[in-house]
């Protein structure tokens, strides 16, 4: 059982290392509004109307694609690392597939999307979002284009949340498939 916890911690570390140092250190865009939230702090509650405006703005500006690309990038980076970190055995591919099947959609919906919405919320008021949706080509639309690189740079802050989710998903996979857990424990004893 100690080894299973070690593998969960390894997965968490792997997820944390998926964000490139270049993404972590990008400078802030010139002229951006100050972020209203402190990294790691719980963001304030967003009204449903403002969240709908943010999602519409994301749809118009490719924000949804960012979310999907982040999820796919994390999943594709995680697979080979998991293959190398888990002990060999017939169980390994199935555990990884089940884990990624559970982790990917939850990462996209429970971690990435709320973080993206929060980042947009920190940069634009509800009124500005309504204007952006209606007048993307207006001067305010140009403002959006100028802050999008900074917003993109803030999105990798999902690291801590994705690490916690990784732990929960692996624990669920092993709890739901005791035969795979036993195979993994047996393989751990061999190595």
C-alpha positions as CSV (number, residue, x, y, z in Angstrom):
1,X,0.0,0.0,0.0
2,X,2.9,2.4,0.7
3,X,4.1,1.8,-2.9
4,X,0.6,2.7,-4.3
5,X,0.8,6.0,-2.4
6,X,4.3,6.6,-3.8
7,X,2.9,6.1,-7.3
8,X,0.1,8.6,-6.6
9,X,2.7,11.2,-5.4
10,X,4.7,10.5,-8.5
11,X,1.7,11.1,-10.7
12,X,1.1,14.4,-8.9
13,X,4.7,15.4,-9.4
14,X,4.4,14.5,-13.1
15,X,1.3,16.6,-13.6
16,X,3.1,19.5,-11.9
17,X,6.0,19.2,-14.3
18,X,3.9,19.3,-17.4
19,X,3.8,23.1,-17.5
20,X,6.9,24.4,-19.3
21,X,9.2,26.9,-17.6
22,X,8.6,29.2,-20.6
23,X,4.8,29.2,-19.8
24,X,5.5,29.9,-16.1
25,X,7.7,32.9,-16.7
26,X,5.9,34.8,-19.5
27,X,5.9,38.5,-18.8
28,X,2.5,40.3,-18.3
29,X,1.0,42.0,-21.3
30,X,1.4,45.8,-21.3
31,X,-1.7,47.7,-20.3
32,X,-3.5,44.7,-18.8
33,X,-5.8,45.3,-15.8
34,X,-4.5,44.1,-12.5
35,X,-5.5,40.6,-11.5
36,X,-8.2,40.8,-8.8
37,X,-7.2,37.5,-7.3
38,X,-4.0,36.2,-5.8
39,X,-2.6,33.0,-7.3
40,X,-3.8,30.1,-5.2
41,X,-6.6,32.2,-3.6
42,X,-10.2,31.1,-4.0
43,X,-11.7,33.4,-6.7
44,X,-14.9,35.3,-5.9
45,X,-18.2,33.9,-7.1
46,X,-19.0,34.8,-10.7
47,X,-22.7,35.6,-11.5
48,X,-24.3,33.2,-14.0
49,X,-24.8,36.1,-16.4
50,X,-21.2,37.1,-16.3
51,X,-20.1,33.4,-16.7
52,X,-22.3,33.1,-19.7
53,X,-20.8,36.2,-21.2
54,X,-17.3,34.8,-20.5
55,X,-18.1,31.5,-22.1
56,X,-19.6,33.3,-25.2
57,X,-16.5,35.5,-25.4
58,X,-14.3,32.3,-25.1
59,X,-16.3,30.8,-28.0
60,X,-15.8,33.9,-30.1
61,X,-12.0,34.2,-29.4
62,X,-10.9,30.6,-29.3
63,X,-10.8,30.2,-25.5
64,X,-12.6,26.8,-25.8
65,X,-9.8,25.6,-28.0
66,X,-7.3,26.6,-25.3
67,X,-9.1,24.4,-22.8
68,X,-9.2,21.4,-25.1
69,X,-5.5,21.9,-26.0
70,X,-4.5,22.0,-22.4
71,X,-6.4,18.9,-21.6
72,X,-5.0,17.0,-24.5
73,X,-1.5,18.2,-23.9
74,X,-1.6,17.1,-20.3
75,X,-3.0,13.7,-21.2
76,X,-0.5,13.0,-23.9
77,X,2.4,14.1,-21.7
78,X,1.1,12.1,-18.8
79,X,0.8,8.7,-20.7
80,X,4.5,8.0,-21.4
81,X,5.5,9.3,-18.0
82,X,3.0,7.0,-16.3
83,X,4.2,4.1,-18.4
84,X,7.7,4.7,-17.2
85,X,6.8,5.3,-13.6
86,X,4.4,2.3,-13.0
87,X,5.9,-1.1,-12.6
88,X,5.7,-3.3,-15.6
89,X,2.9,-5.8,-16.0
90,X,-0.1,-6.6,-18.0
91,X,-2.2,-4.4,-15.8
92,X,-0.3,-1.2,-16.6
93,X,-1.9,-0.2,-19.9
94,X,-5.4,-0.8,-18.5
95,X,-4.7,1.3,-15.4
96,X,-3.4,4.2,-17.5
97,X,-6.3,4.0,-19.9
98,X,-8.8,4.0,-17.1
99,X,-7.0,6.7,-15.3
100,X,-6.8,9.0,-18.3
101,X,-10.4,8.3,-19.2
102,X,-11.5,9.4,-15.7
103,X,-8.9,12.2,-15.4
104,X,-9.1,14.0,-18.8
105,X,-12.8,15.1,-18.8
106,X,-12.7,15.9,-15.1
107,X,-9.5,18.0,-15.6
108,X,-11.2,19.9,-18.5
109,X,-14.5,20.5,-16.8
110,X,-13.6,20.7,-13.1
111,X,-10.2,22.4,-13.2
112,X,-9.3,24.0,-16.5
113,X,-12.7,25.6,-17.4
114,X,-13.2,27.2,-14.0
115,X,-9.7,28.5,-14.0
116,X,-10.1,30.0,-17.5
117,X,-13.4,31.6,-16.5
118,X,-11.8,33.0,-13.4
119,X,-8.9,34.5,-15.4
120,X,-11.3,36.1,-17.8
121,X,-13.4,37.3,-14.8
122,X,-10.3,39.0,-13.3
123,X,-9.6,40.9,-16.5
124,X,-13.0,42.1,-17.6
125,X,-16.1,43.5,-15.9
126,X,-19.6,42.1,-16.9
127,X,-20.2,45.3,-18.9
128,X,-16.9,44.9,-20.8
129,X,-17.7,41.3,-21.6
130,X,-21.1,42.2,-23.0
131,X,-19.4,44.8,-25.2
132,X,-16.7,42.3,-26.3
133,X,-19.3,39.8,-27.3
134,X,-21.3,42.4,-29.2
135,X,-18.4,44.5,-30.6
136,X,-15.3,42.3,-30.9
137,X,-14.0,44.5,-33.6
138,X,-14.4,47.7,-31.5
139,X,-11.6,49.3,-29.5
140,X,-12.6,47.1,-26.6
141,X,-12.1,44.1,-28.8
142,X,-8.5,45.3,-29.5
143,X,-8.0,45.4,-25.7
144,X,-9.1,41.8,-25.5
145,X,-6.5,40.9,-28.1
146,X,-3.8,42.7,-26.1
147,X,-4.6,40.8,-22.9
148,X,-5.1,37.4,-24.3
149,X,-1.4,36.4,-24.2
150,X,-1.4,37.3,-20.5
151,X,-4.5,35.3,-19.8
152,X,-3.0,32.4,-21.6
153,X,0.1,32.7,-19.4
154,X,-2.0,32.5,-16.3
155,X,-3.9,29.4,-17.2
156,X,-1.1,26.9,-16.2
157,X,-2.0,27.7,-12.5
158,X,-4.2,24.7,-12.7
159,X,-1.2,22.6,-11.6
160,X,-2.1,22.3,-7.9
161,X,-5.7,21.4,-8.7
162,X,-4.8,18.9,-11.3
163,X,-2.4,17.2,-8.9
164,X,-5.2,16.7,-6.4
165,X,-7.5,15.4,-9.1
166,X,-4.8,13.0,-10.2
167,X,-4.6,11.5,-6.7
168,X,-8.4,11.1,-6.5
169,X,-8.7,9.5,-9.9
170,X,-5.9,7.0,-9.4
171,X,-7.3,6.1,-6.0
172,X,-10.7,5.5,-7.6
173,X,-9.3,3.4,-10.5
174,X,-7.4,1.2,-8.0
175,X,-10.5,1.0,-5.7
176,X,-12.8,0.1,-8.6
177,X,-10.4,-2.5,-10.0
178,X,-8.8,-4.4,-7.1
179,X,-7.4,-7.0,-9.5
180,X,-5.3,-4.2,-11.1
181,X,-4.3,-2.9,-7.7
182,X,-3.1,-6.4,-6.7
183,X,-1.2,-6.8,-10.0
184,X,0.5,-3.4,-9.4
185,X,1.4,-4.4,-5.8
186,X,2.7,-7.7,-7.0
187,X,4.8,-5.9,-9.7
188,X,6.1,-3.5,-7.1
189,X,7.4,-6.4,-5.0
190,X,9.3,-7.7,-8.0
191,X,11.0,-4.4,-8.7
